[in-house]
Amino acid sequence: MPSAGIVPRRAVQLAALFAMMLAFTAQLVGALLPVIPLFIAASVINLGLDLVLQHKQPGLLAVLGRIRFDVTVRQLLRDMLILVGLLHIDGINPLEEQAPLTITLLLFYGTHFVCQAVAVLVRRTRSMPFVTRNIDASALRLCDAPPRILSRQTGRRLLRFSVPTTAGMMLTSITTDAYWGGIGLSVSLALSAGGTLYLGTWLLPKKRVANEKQALEWLDNWLAEYRPTVGMYFSGGASSAYQANMWLSTLAALDGNPIIVLRERFMVQKIEATDVPIVCIPKVANLMRLEHSTLKVLLHPANSGKTSQILRIPSIKHAFTNHGESDKLSSCNPYAKAYDEVWVAGPAARDRYQLADIGVEDKDVIEVGRPQLAPIRPYAGAPAGRPATVLYAPTWEGWDGNPGNTSVILAGENIVRELLADENVRLLYKPHPMTGSVDPRAGAANSRIQAMIAEANAGRSGARPGPEAAAELARRAEELDALTTSAFRKSADELERMRLQGTPQEGRAAAVDAAVTAWEAAYWNSFPEWEHRIITTARPGIFSCFNEADVLISDVSSVVSDYLTSEKPYAVANTSGMSEDDFRANFPTVRAATILTPDASGVAGLLDAVRNPEKDTLAAERAELKEHLLGPSDPPSSVRFNQAALALGTKADERRVRMESRLSGIPGQRSQDDVNDAGTAGHETSGASDTTAAV
């Protein structure tokens, strides 16, 4: 069933379309009879309604475009009906007065179509074969974009420029004096012609950016100068950017020159604040230019349809890092065997790949830990003198319809109801951002859960932080936004954003980290410790919620593995239909968890163990499972990850040496000893030459 808000919204949309059709009918009737008050009212309402819908419901008007009743046709019909109405009004001479109005109206439409043609040309000249961020691209002659209403908003431009025409014609209908119609048409014609001329200045040499050939040459030169060594490759939908964002700090900390390679233009702005250079290359043909760069290693946090395109480059070694590890089948996808190496957190994932028997060889599985988990604080003991904070972070429903994927549908409301019934619990509810994207039942349950939490908050009371806490949060938010958000004009396009998002200021990354930490502290301090929170925004992040929580309730997902870093108690909802023993056997990540049934039995015992550590019988198992899932703490994960990147880069270098040897006619199947001997001999010869030269 559709959610509660969808039906009223559709009713409003249908009512708006019906009102527009009614306005056209009334305008026609008023023009033919003629009934001047009806004619004027219908004409004004018709245009006004179209203007409002262009701003509020552009998708609704797109439906009319699919039946060939687009904005140009609608406005042309309105103007024709106005001319018909003027023909039927006594006192207006068709030949002496209306003919000039008709000719001027035709000129207005002529300039409109010319402006549209110029807009197409301008957009083409401002379309680069790539998009960059954190790179100085001033050599591409980037400049500000033209106003959107001229270059991109065809419908709004026509409707807005038609307002003087409609106003003048209505005055003519009232006064029977064509003078007013002529004034209105002249203003509209001047706006359209002037806008066309102004837009045309972007075709002049002063405002023309580099063409495709020049741009690609610049990209080659930049790659040669920057000399990237390791990068992250990412492709995905608008809601999947979190999969890449979780690896930004890890990538930035690697030895060498990091780079981020994207495929979708919109994704450039979805990547969070980072100093790492970003290059988005949509076309495969242009992507292949990376083969001639110094790039050795690409990390892949997700599989996508476009991943196979970058895998065609043999000079680059590819490692699959995934965006999280869980016991789900998606964590050991058969596609993983397409990569040179599969990087996992610890022994559990290695075992998972071998048990799955999907063709990933054990020698290609590299244990690197999870370096981005460093901000998660360790267990500090039971809550004392305050409510126990429970984080309920269910995952989404997935693509396969498995009822065990998410607890939201079958168990979510029961779990939340049990938690809200305990007066000494503060609930943090953070659903997966894709909840409800596949199964409407998950979206509906998510809405009901949020309503339950809001109702529970309304029934609670207690001391609240003073106004200084809210002021501190606002101040920290302003500081953070200044560092992480680029302010763009509404008319800004890709090229203008490229110019504004050039080389970042030195030390910005450290400043962002400090600002995030300060904002998170201010966020939690701005709310009372008894108030439940619904967190559906990107900030505060899941790790910050981990640090605030005393216990986690989740599903079989990477959230569980990450949370185990803290060694705090956790519970997993079993909505799979399996018995508890089978559930634990099939999903090793729940081995040290309290298992909750769909009716939420077990919540009371979980809370009791959190409040009374002596009743927590799973503490030792959590410590053991943590190492099994995430690997040893020494050496640190960041060190192991960096070593894996360097080792894979060495393999890329060795392959290049072999290929160069073959191309130069030297047999390629030499042993490593031969290569080393040749290198030693080369150094000795070089040294002898240097000595001779010195003598």
C-alpha positions as CSV (number, residue, x, y, z in Angstrom):
1,M,0.0,0.0,0.0
2,P,1.3,3.5,-0.7
3,S,2.4,5.6,2.3
4,A,0.0,8.1,3.8
5,G,1.7,11.1,2.2
6,I,1.6,9.8,-1.4
7,V,-2.2,9.7,-1.9
8,P,-2.8,13.4,-0.9
9,R,0.2,14.5,-3.0
10,R,-1.2,12.6,-6.0
11,A,-4.6,14.1,-5.4
12,V,-3.1,17.6,-5.4
13,Q,-1.2,16.9,-8.6
14,L,-4.3,15.6,-10.4
15,A,-6.2,18.6,-9.1
16,A,-3.5,21.0,-10.5
17,L,-3.7,19.3,-13.9
18,F,-7.5,19.5,-13.9
19,A,-7.4,23.2,-12.9
20,M,-5.1,23.9,-15.9
21,M,-7.3,22.1,-18.3
22,L,-10.3,23.9,-16.8
23,A,-8.5,27.2,-17.3
24,F,-7.8,26.5,-21.0
25,T,-11.5,25.6,-21.4
26,A,-12.6,28.8,-19.6
27,Q,-10.2,30.9,-21.7
28,L,-11.6,29.4,-24.9
29,V,-15.2,30.0,-23.8
30,G,-14.4,33.5,-22.7
31,A,-12.7,34.3,-26.0
32,L,-15.5,33.0,-28.2
33,L,-18.6,34.4,-26.6
34,P,-16.8,36.8,-25.5
35,V,-17.2,37.1,-21.7
36,I,-14.4,39.5,-20.9
37,P,-14.2,39.0,-17.1
38,L,-14.1,35.2,-17.7
39,F,-11.6,35.6,-20.5
40,I,-9.2,37.8,-18.4
41,A,-9.5,35.7,-15.3
42,A,-8.9,32.4,-17.2
43,S,-5.9,33.9,-19.1
44,V,-4.2,35.2,-16.0
45,I,-4.9,32.1,-13.9
46,N,-3.7,29.8,-16.7
47,L,-0.4,31.5,-17.0
48,G,0.0,31.9,-13.2
49,L,-0.7,28.2,-12.6
50,D,1.9,27.1,-15.2
51,L,4.5,29.4,-13.6
52,V,3.8,28.0,-10.2
53,L,3.9,24.4,-11.4
54,Q,7.2,25.0,-13.2
55,H,8.8,25.9,-9.9
56,K,6.9,23.5,-7.6
57,Q,6.1,20.4,-9.7
58,P,8.3,20.3,-12.8
59,G,8.0,16.5,-12.9
60,L,4.2,16.8,-13.2
61,L,4.6,19.1,-16.2
62,A,7.1,16.6,-17.7
63,V,4.2,14.2,-18.0
64,L,2.4,16.7,-20.3
65,G,5.6,16.9,-22.3
66,R,5.4,13.2,-23.0
67,I,2.0,13.7,-24.7
68,R,3.4,16.6,-26.8
69,F,1.7,19.2,-24.7
70,D,4.9,20.8,-23.4
71,V,5.4,24.4,-22.2
72,T,5.9,25.9,-25.7
73,V,2.7,24.4,-27.0
74,R,0.8,25.4,-23.9
75,Q,2.0,29.0,-24.0
76,L,1.4,29.2,-27.8
77,L,-2.1,28.0,-27.3
78,R,-2.7,30.6,-24.5
79,D,-1.5,33.4,-26.8
80,M,-3.6,32.2,-29.7
81,L,-6.6,32.1,-27.5
82,I,-5.8,35.7,-26.4
83,L,-5.7,36.7,-30.1
84,V,-9.0,35.0,-30.8
85,G,-10.5,36.8,-27.8
86,L,-9.3,40.1,-29.1
87,L,-11.0,39.4,-32.5
88,H,-14.3,38.9,-30.8
89,I,-14.1,42.1,-28.6
90,D,-15.9,45.1,-30.1
91,G,-13.8,48.2,-30.6
92,I,-10.6,46.4,-31.7
93,N,-9.8,46.7,-35.4
94,P,-8.4,43.4,-36.6
95,L,-6.4,44.9,-39.5
96,E,-5.2,48.2,-38.1
97,E,-4.6,47.1,-34.5
98,Q,-4.5,43.3,-34.1
99,A,-2.3,42.6,-37.1
100,P,0.7,44.5,-35.7
101,L,0.2,42.7,-32.4
102,T,0.2,39.3,-34.2
103,I,3.4,40.2,-36.1
104,T,5.2,41.3,-32.9
105,L,4.0,38.1,-31.2
106,L,5.5,36.0,-34.0
107,L,8.8,38.0,-33.6
108,F,8.8,37.2,-29.9
109,Y,8.5,33.5,-30.6
110,G,11.2,33.8,-33.3
111,T,13.6,35.2,-30.8
112,H,12.6,32.5,-28.3
113,F,13.6,29.8,-30.7
114,V,16.8,31.5,-31.6
115,C,17.6,31.8,-27.9
116,Q,17.0,28.1,-27.5
117,A,19.4,27.4,-30.3
118,V,22.0,29.6,-28.8
119,A,21.5,27.9,-25.4
120,V,22.2,24.5,-27.0
121,L,25.4,25.8,-28.6
122,V,26.5,27.3,-25.3
123,R,25.8,24.1,-23.3
124,R,27.8,22.2,-25.9
125,T,30.8,24.5,-25.6
126,R,30.7,24.2,-21.8
127,S,30.7,20.4,-21.7
128,M,34.0,19.0,-20.7
129,P,35.0,15.4,-21.3
130,F,35.7,15.2,-17.6
131,V,35.0,17.0,-14.3
132,T,37.6,17.8,-11.6
133,R,37.7,18.8,-8.0
134,N,40.7,19.8,-5.8
135,I,42.7,20.5,-9.0
136,D,43.8,23.8,-10.4
137,A,42.1,23.8,-13.8
138,S,42.4,27.5,-14.6
139,A,44.4,26.6,-17.7
140,L,41.2,25.4,-19.3
141,R,39.9,29.0,-19.3
142,L,37.0,28.3,-17.0
143,C,34.5,31.1,-16.5
144,D,31.2,31.7,-14.8
145,A,28.1,30.0,-16.3
146,P,25.4,32.1,-18.0
147,P,22.1,32.6,-16.2
148,R,20.1,29.4,-15.9
149,I,17.0,31.0,-17.1
150,L,18.7,31.7,-20.5
151,S,20.8,28.6,-20.9
152,R,18.8,25.8,-19.3
153,Q,15.4,26.8,-18.1
154,T,13.5,26.9,-21.4
155,G,10.0,26.7,-19.9
156,R,10.6,29.2,-17.2
157,R,12.2,31.6,-19.6
158,L,9.2,31.5,-22.0
159,L,6.6,31.8,-19.3
160,R,8.4,34.7,-17.5
161,F,9.1,36.6,-20.7
162,S,5.4,36.1,-21.6
163,V,4.1,37.8,-18.5
164,P,4.3,41.4,-20.0
165,T,2.6,40.1,-23.2
166,T,-0.3,38.6,-21.2
167,A,-0.6,41.7,-19.0
168,G,-0.6,44.1,-22.0
169,M,-3.2,42.0,-23.8
170,M,-5.5,41.9,-20.8
171,L,-5.3,45.7,-20.6
172,T,-6.2,45.9,-24.3
173,S,-9.2,43.6,-23.6
174,I,-10.4,46.0,-20.9
175,T,-9.7,49.3,-22.7
176,T,-10.1,48.1,-26.3
177,D,-6.8,50.1,-26.9
178,A,-4.1,48.1,-28.7
179,Y,-1.5,50.4,-27.3
180,W,-1.2,48.4,-24.1
181,G,-0.9,45.1,-25.9
182,G,1.9,46.7,-28.0
183,I,3.7,47.8,-24.9
184,G,3.5,44.4,-23.3
185,L,4.7,42.6,-26.5
186,S,7.5,45.1,-27.0
187,V,8.8,44.4,-23.4
188,S,8.6,40.7,-24.0
189,L,10.3,41.0,-27.3
190,A,13.1,43.2,-25.8
191,L,13.6,40.7,-23.0
192,S,13.8,37.7,-25.4
193,A,16.1,39.5,-27.9
194,G,18.3,41.0,-25.2
195,G,18.6,37.7,-23.4
196,T,19.6,36.0,-26.7
197,L,22.3,38.5,-27.4
198,Y,23.6,38.3,-23.9
199,L,23.7,34.5,-24.0
200,G,25.5,34.7,-27.3
201,T,28.5,36.4,-25.6
202,W,29.4,33.0,-24.2
203,L,30.2,31.9,-27.7
204,L,32.8,34.7,-28.1
205,P,36.5,33.8,-27.7
206,K,36.7,35.6,-24.4
207,K,34.2,33.3,-22.7
208,R,34.9,30.1,-24.6
209,V,36.5,27.4,-22.6
210,A,39.0,24.8,-24.0
211,N,37.6,22.4,-26.5
212,E,37.6,18.6,-26.1
213,K,41.0,18.1,-27.6
214,Q,42.6,20.8,-25.6
215,A,41.0,19.6,-22.4
216,L,42.2,16.0,-22.9
217,E,45.7,17.2,-23.6
218,W,45.5,19.2,-20.4
219,L,44.4,16.1,-18.5
220,D,47.3,14.1,-19.8
221,N,49.7,16.8,-18.8
222,W,48.2,17.1,-15.3
223,L,48.5,13.3,-14.8
224,A,52.1,13.4,-16.0
225,E,52.9,16.3,-13.6
226,Y,50.9,15.0,-10.5
227,R,52.1,11.4,-11.1
228,P,49.3,9.6,-9.2
229,T,50.3,6.2,-7.6
230,V,47.2,4.9,-5.8
231,G,43.5,5.8,-6.2
232,M,40.0,4.9,-5.5
233,Y,37.6,4.1,-8.3
234,F,33.9,4.6,-7.7
235,S,30.7,4.4,-9.7
236,G,27.1,4.3,-8.4
237,G,23.8,5.9,-7.8
238,A,23.0,9.1,-5.9
239,S,22.4,7.3,-2.6
240,S,25.5,5.2,-2.8
241,A,28.1,7.9,-2.2
242,Y,28.5,6.8,1.4
243,Q,30.3,3.7,0.2
244,A,33.1,5.9,-1.2
245,N,33.1,8.5,1.6
246,M,34.0,6.0,4.2
247,W,37.3,5.4,2.6
248,L,38.4,9.1,2.1
249,S,40.5,9.4,5.2
250,T,42.2,6.1,4.6
251,L,43.0,7.0,1.0
252,A,44.4,10.3,2.0
253,A,46.7,8.7,4.5
254,L,48.4,6.3,2.0
255,D,52.0,6.8,0.9
256,G,52.2,8.2,-2.6
257,N,50.0,10.5,-4.6
258,P,46.3,9.5,-4.2
259,I,43.5,10.2,-6.6
260,I,39.8,9.5,-6.8
261,V,38.4,8.4,-10.2
262,L,34.6,8.7,-10.7
263,R,32.3,8.0,-13.6
264,E,29.1,9.9,-12.9
265,R,29.2,13.7,-13.1
266,F,26.8,14.2,-10.2
267,M,29.0,12.1,-7.9
268,V,31.7,14.8,-7.9
269,Q,29.6,16.9,-5.5
270,K,28.5,13.8,-3.5
271,I,32.0,13.1,-2.3
272,E,32.6,14.7,1.1
273,A,35.3,17.1,2.0
274,T,38.7,15.8,1.0
275,D,42.0,17.2,-0.2
276,V,42.5,14.2,-2.6
277,P,42.3,15.2,-6.3
278,I,39.1,14.0,-7.9
279,V,38.7,13.3,-11.6
280,C,35.4,12.2,-13.1
281,I,35.7,10.6,-16.6
282,P,32.3,9.5,-17.9
283,K,33.4,8.1,-21.3
284,V,35.3,4.7,-21.5
285,A,37.5,6.0,-24.4
286,N,38.8,8.8,-22.2
287,L,39.1,6.6,-19.2
288,M,41.6,4.5,-21.1
289,R,44.1,7.4,-20.9
290,L,44.8,6.3,-17.3
291,E,46.7,3.4,-18.9
292,H,49.5,5.8,-19.8
293,S,49.7,7.4,-16.4
294,T,51.8,6.5,-13.4
295,L,48.7,5.1,-11.6
296,K,49.6,1.7,-10.1
297,V,46.8,0.7,-7.8
298,L,43.0,1.3,-7.7
299,L,40.9,0.5,-4.7
300,H,37.2,-0.5,-5.3
301,P,34.8,0.0,-2.5
302,A,31.8,-1.3,-4.6
303,N,31.0,-3.3,-7.6
304,S,29.1,-1.6,-10.4
305,G,28.3,-2.2,-14.1
306,K,31.1,0.2,-15.0
307,T,33.8,-1.5,-13.0
308,S,34.6,-3.9,-15.8
309,Q,35.6,-0.9,-17.9
310,I,38.4,0.2,-15.7
311,L,39.5,-3.5,-15.2
312,R,40.5,-3.5,-18.9
313,I,43.6,-1.5,-18.0
314,P,46.3,-4.1,-17.3
315,S,48.9,-1.7,-16.1
316,I,46.9,-0.9,-13.0
317,K,46.4,-3.4,-10.2
318,H,43.0,-3.6,-8.7
319,A,42.0,-4.4,-5.1
320,F,38.4,-4.9,-3.9
321,T,38.0,-3.3,-0.5
322,N,34.2,-3.4,-0.3
323,H,32.3,-0.8,1.7
324,G,31.7,-3.0,4.7
325,E,31.8,-6.6,5.7
326,S,29.0,-8.8,6.9
327,D,27.8,-12.4,6.7
328,K,25.5,-11.5,3.8
329,L,26.1,-13.1,0.4
330,S,26.9,-9.7,-1.0
331,S,30.1,-9.7,1.0
332,C,31.5,-12.5,-1.0
333,N,30.2,-11.8,-4.5
334,P,31.6,-13.9,-7.3
335,Y,32.5,-10.7,-9.1
336,A,35.4,-10.3,-6.6
337,K,37.5,-12.8,-8.6
338,A,37.8,-10.1,-11.3
339,Y,40.2,-8.1,-9.1
340,D,43.9,-8.8,-8.6
341,E,43.4,-8.9,-4.8
342,V,40.5,-8.9,-2.4
343,W,41.3,-6.9,0.8
344,V,39.4,-8.0,3.9
345,A,39.4,-7.0,7.5
346,G,40.4,-10.3,9.2
347,P,40.3,-14.1,9.2
348,A,36.5,-14.2,9.2
349,A,36.2,-12.7,5.7
350,R,39.0,-14.9,4.4
351,D,37.1,-18.0,5.7
352,R,33.9,-16.6,4.2
353,Y,35.4,-16.5,0.7
354,Q,36.8,-20.0,0.9
355,L,33.5,-21.4,2.2
356,A,31.6,-19.6,-0.6
357,D,33.8,-21.3,-3.2
358,I,33.3,-18.6,-5.8
359,G,36.7,-18.7,-7.4
360,V,38.6,-16.3,-5.2
361,E,42.0,-17.9,-4.4
362,D,43.2,-17.7,-0.9
363,K,46.5,-16.2,-1.9
364,D,44.6,-13.2,-3.4
365,V,42.8,-12.4,-0.1
366,I,44.8,-9.8,1.9
367,E,43.9,-9.0,5.5
368,V,44.3,-5.3,6.1
369,G,41.8,-4.6,9.0
370,R,39.5,-1.6,8.9
371,P,41.6,1.6,9.2
372,Q,38.6,3.9,9.2
373,L,37.4,2.4,12.5
374,A,40.1,4.3,14.5
375,P,37.6,7.0,15.7
376,I,35.5,4.4,17.5
377,R,36.1,4.6,21.3
378,P,36.5,1.4,23.4
379,Y,34.0,0.2,26.0
380,A,34.1,2.4,29.1
381,G,31.8,0.4,31.4
382,A,28.1,0.4,32.3
383,P,26.1,3.6,32.2
384,A,26.1,5.2,35.7
385,G,23.5,7.8,36.8
386,R,22.1,8.2,33.4
387,P,19.7,6.4,31.0
388,A,21.2,3.6,28.9
389,T,21.6,4.8,25.3
390,V,20.5,2.2,22.8
391,L,21.4,2.6,19.1
392,Y,19.0,0.8,16.8
393,A,20.6,0.9,13.3
394,P,18.8,-1.6,11.1
395,T,20.0,-2.2,7.5
396,W,17.9,-1.9,4.4
397,E,15.8,-4.6,2.7
398,G,18.3,-5.4,-0.1
399,W,17.5,-6.5,-3.6
400,D,16.6,-10.2,-3.1
401,G,13.5,-9.9,-1.0
402,N,15.1,-12.0,1.8
403,P,13.1,-11.3,5.0
404,G,16.3,-11.7,7.1
405,N,17.9,-8.7,5.4
406,T,16.3,-6.1,7.6
407,S,14.5,-6.2,10.9
408,V,12.5,-3.1,10.2
409,I,9.5,-4.9,8.6
410,L,9.0,-7.8,10.9
411,A,10.6,-6.7,14.2
412,G,11.4,-3.0,14.1
413,E,8.2,-1.7,15.7
414,N,8.3,-4.4,18.4
415,I,11.9,-3.6,19.2
416,V,11.3,0.1,19.4
417,R,8.1,-0.4,21.5
418,E,10.0,-2.5,24.0
419,L,12.8,0.1,24.3
420,L,10.4,3.1,24.6
421,A,8.5,1.3,27.4
422,D,11.7,1.4,29.5
423,E,11.9,4.9,31.2
424,N,15.6,4.5,31.7
425,V,16.4,4.1,28.0
426,R,17.4,6.7,25.5
427,L,16.9,5.5,21.9
428,L,19.0,6.6,18.9
429,Y,17.3,5.4,15.8
430,K,19.4,5.5,12.6
431,P,17.9,3.6,9.7
432,H,19.9,2.8,6.6
433,P,19.5,5.6,4.0
434,M,18.2,3.2,1.4
435,T,15.4,1.8,3.7
436,G,12.2,1.6,1.7
437,S,13.9,2.0,-1.7
438,V,12.9,-1.5,-2.8
439,D,10.2,-2.7,-0.5
440,P,7.4,-0.2,0.3
441,R,6.7,-2.1,3.5
442,A,10.1,-1.2,4.9
443,G,9.5,2.5,4.1
444,A,6.1,2.3,5.8
445,A,7.4,0.6,8.9
446,N,10.3,3.1,9.1
447,S,7.7,6.0,9.1
448,R,5.7,4.3,11.8
449,I,8.8,3.8,13.9
450,Q,9.7,7.4,13.7
451,A,6.1,8.4,14.6
452,M,6.3,6.1,17.7
453,I,9.6,7.8,18.8
454,A,8.1,11.3,18.3
455,E,5.1,10.4,20.3
456,A,7.3,9.0,23.1
457,N,9.3,12.2,23.2
458,A,6.1,14.2,23.6
459,G,5.3,12.3,26.7
460,R,8.8,12.8,28.3
461,S,10.1,15.8,30.1
462,G,13.1,16.9,32.1
463,A,15.9,19.4,32.2
464,R,17.1,20.6,28.9
465,P,20.4,22.3,27.9
466,G,20.4,26.0,28.0
467,P,20.3,28.3,24.9
468,E,24.1,28.4,24.9
469,A,24.1,24.8,23.8
470,A,22.0,25.5,20.7
471,A,24.1,28.6,20.0
472,E,27.3,26.5,20.3
473,L,25.9,23.9,17.8
474,A,24.9,26.6,15.4
475,R,28.4,28.1,15.6
476,R,30.1,24.8,15.1
477,A,27.7,24.0,12.2
478,E,28.6,27.3,10.5
479,E,32.3,26.6,10.9
480,L,32.0,23.1,9.5
481,D,29.8,24.2,6.6
482,A,32.3,26.9,5.7
483,L,35.0,24.2,5.4
484,T,33.0,21.4,3.7
485,T,30.4,23.3,1.7
486,S,31.1,25.2,-1.5
487,A,28.7,28.1,-2.0
488,F,27.6,28.1,-5.6
489,R,25.3,30.5,-7.5
490,K,22.1,28.9,-8.6
491,S,23.3,29.4,-12.2
492,A,26.6,27.6,-11.5
493,D,27.3,24.7,-13.8
494,E,30.1,22.0,-13.8
495,L,32.8,24.3,-15.2
496,E,32.1,27.1,-12.7
497,R,32.2,24.6,-9.8
498,M,35.5,23.2,-11.2
499,R,36.9,26.7,-11.1
500,L,35.7,27.4,-7.6
501,Q,36.8,24.0,-6.3
502,G,40.4,24.2,-7.4
503,T,43.4,23.4,-5.3
504,P,42.3,23.2,-1.6
505,Q,44.0,25.4,1.0
506,E,46.9,23.7,2.9
507,G,45.8,22.1,6.1
508,R,42.1,22.0,5.2
509,A,41.7,18.2,5.8
510,A,43.0,18.6,9.4
511,A,40.7,21.6,9.9
512,V,37.7,19.6,8.7
513,D,38.5,16.7,11.1
514,A,38.8,19.1,14.0
515,A,35.5,20.8,12.9
516,V,33.7,17.5,12.6
517,T,34.8,16.5,16.1
518,A,33.7,19.8,17.6
519,W,30.4,19.7,15.8
520,E,29.6,16.2,17.0
521,A,30.4,17.1,20.6
522,A,28.1,20.2,20.3
523,Y,25.4,18.1,18.7
524,W,25.2,15.6,21.5
525,N,25.5,18.4,24.2
526,S,22.6,20.3,22.6
527,F,20.0,17.6,23.5
528,P,19.0,16.2,26.9
529,E,20.2,12.8,27.9
530,W,16.6,11.5,28.2
531,E,15.4,12.5,24.7
532,H,15.2,9.9,22.0
533,R,16.8,10.9,18.7
534,I,15.9,10.0,15.1
535,I,19.0,10.4,12.9
536,T,18.4,10.3,9.2
537,T,21.0,12.9,8.1
538,A,24.6,12.2,7.2
539,R,25.8,13.9,10.4
540,P,26.3,12.7,13.0
541,G,27.9,9.7,11.4
542,I,27.5,6.1,12.4
543,F,30.8,6.1,14.3
544,S,29.7,9.1,16.4
545,C,26.5,7.2,17.2
546,F,28.7,4.2,18.2
547,N,30.6,6.3,20.7
548,E,27.4,7.7,22.2
549,A,25.7,4.3,22.6
550,D,26.0,1.8,25.4
551,V,24.5,-1.0,23.2
552,L,23.7,-1.6,19.6
553,I,20.7,-3.4,18.1
554,S,21.1,-4.1,14.3
555,D,20.8,-6.8,11.6
556,V,23.4,-9.0,9.9
557,S,25.4,-6.2,8.3
558,S,28.7,-4.5,8.4
559,V,27.5,-2.2,11.2
560,V,27.9,-5.1,13.6
561,S,31.5,-5.8,12.5
562,D,32.4,-2.2,12.8
563,Y,30.7,-1.8,16.2
564,L,32.7,-4.7,17.6
565,T,35.8,-2.5,17.6
566,S,34.4,-1.0,20.8
567,E,33.7,-4.4,22.4
568,K,30.4,-3.1,23.7
569,P,27.4,-5.3,24.0
570,Y,25.2,-5.7,20.9
571,A,22.2,-7.6,19.7
572,V,21.1,-8.8,16.3
573,A,17.5,-9.3,15.2
574,N,16.7,-12.7,13.7
575,T,14.0,-12.3,11.2
576,S,15.3,-15.0,8.9
577,G,13.0,-17.8,10.1
578,M,16.0,-19.9,11.3
579,S,16.4,-21.3,14.8
580,E,18.8,-19.4,17.0
581,D,21.4,-22.2,16.7
582,D,21.2,-22.2,12.9
583,F,21.3,-18.4,12.9
584,R,24.5,-18.3,14.9
585,A,26.0,-21.1,12.8
586,N,25.2,-19.4,9.5
587,F,26.3,-15.9,10.5
588,P,29.5,-15.8,12.5
589,T,29.3,-12.1,13.2
590,V,26.4,-12.8,15.6
591,R,28.3,-15.3,17.7
592,A,28.9,-12.9,20.5
593,A,25.5,-11.2,20.2
594,T,22.2,-11.4,22.0
595,I,19.7,-12.7,19.5
596,L,16.3,-11.0,19.3
597,T,13.3,-12.7,17.9
598,P,10.7,-10.8,15.8
599,D,8.5,-10.2,18.9
600,A,11.5,-8.5,20.5
601,S,11.8,-11.0,23.3
602,G,15.3,-10.6,24.8
603,V,15.3,-6.8,24.9
604,A,14.8,-6.8,28.7
605,G,17.7,-9.2,29.3
606,L,19.9,-7.3,26.9
607,L,19.3,-4.0,28.9
608,D,19.9,-5.8,32.2
609,A,23.3,-7.1,31.0
610,V,24.2,-3.6,29.8
611,R,23.4,-2.1,33.2
612,N,25.0,-4.9,35.2
613,P,28.3,-5.9,33.7
614,E,28.5,-9.0,36.0
615,K,25.5,-10.4,34.0
616,D,27.3,-9.8,30.7
617,T,28.3,-13.3,29.8
618,L,29.5,-12.4,26.2
619,A,32.3,-10.0,27.0
620,A,35.1,-12.5,26.4
621,E,33.5,-13.7,23.2
622,R,33.2,-10.2,21.9
623,A,36.9,-9.6,22.4
624,E,37.7,-12.9,20.6
625,L,35.3,-12.2,17.8
626,K,36.6,-8.7,17.3
627,E,40.1,-10.1,16.4
628,H,38.5,-12.8,14.2
629,L,36.5,-10.2,12.3
630,L,38.9,-7.3,12.2
631,G,42.3,-8.8,12.6
632,P,45.0,-8.0,15.2
633,S,45.4,-4.5,16.6
634,D,49.2,-4.7,16.2
635,P,50.4,-3.6,13.8
636,P,47.6,-1.0,13.4
637,S,45.2,-1.5,10.5
638,S,46.4,1.8,9.0
639,V,49.9,0.4,8.8
640,R,48.7,-2.9,7.3
641,F,46.5,-1.2,4.8
642,N,49.4,1.1,3.6
643,Q,51.7,-1.9,3.3
644,A,49.2,-3.8,1.2
645,A,48.9,-0.8,-1.1
646,L,52.7,-0.5,-1.5
647,A,53.0,-4.2,-2.1
648,L,50.4,-4.2,-4.8
649,G,52.0,-1.1,-6.4
650,T,55.3,-3.1,-6.5
651,K,53.5,-5.9,-8.4
652,A,52.3,-3.3,-10.9
653,D,55.9,-2.0,-11.3
654,E,57.2,-5.5,-11.8
655,R,54.6,-6.1,-14.6
656,R,55.6,-2.9,-16.3
657,V,59.2,-4.0,-16.3
658,R,58.4,-7.3,-17.8
659,M,56.3,-5.7,-20.5
660,E,59.0,-3.1,-21.3
661,S,61.5,-6.0,-21.6
662,R,59.3,-7.8,-24.0
663,L,58.7,-4.8,-26.1
664,S,62.5,-4.1,-26.3
665,G,63.1,-7.6,-27.5
666,I,64.5,-9.0,-24.2
667,P,63.0,-12.4,-23.3
668,G,60.2,-11.8,-20.8
669,Q,60.3,-15.1,-18.9
670,R,63.5,-14.3,-17.0
671,S,63.7,-15.2,-13.3
672,Q,63.7,-12.6,-10.6
673,D,67.4,-13.3,-10.0
674,D,68.1,-12.4,-13.6
675,V,66.3,-9.2,-13.2
676,N,68.1,-8.4,-10.0
677,D,71.5,-9.3,-11.6
678,A,70.7,-7.1,-14.5
679,G,69.8,-4.3,-12.1
680,T,73.0,-4.8,-10.1
681,A,75.1,-4.8,-13.3
682,G,73.4,-1.7,-14.4
683,H,74.2,0.0,-11.1
684,E,77.9,-1.1,-11.3
685,T,78.2,0.1,-14.8
686,S,76.6,3.4,-13.9
687,G,78.9,3.7,-10.9
688,A,82.0,3.0,-13.1
689,S,80.8,5.6,-15.6
690,D,80.4,8.2,-12.8
691,T,83.9,7.4,-11.5
692,T,85.4,7.7,-14.9
693,A,83.6,11.0,-15.4
694,A,84.9,12.2,-12.1
695,V,88.5,11.3,-12.9
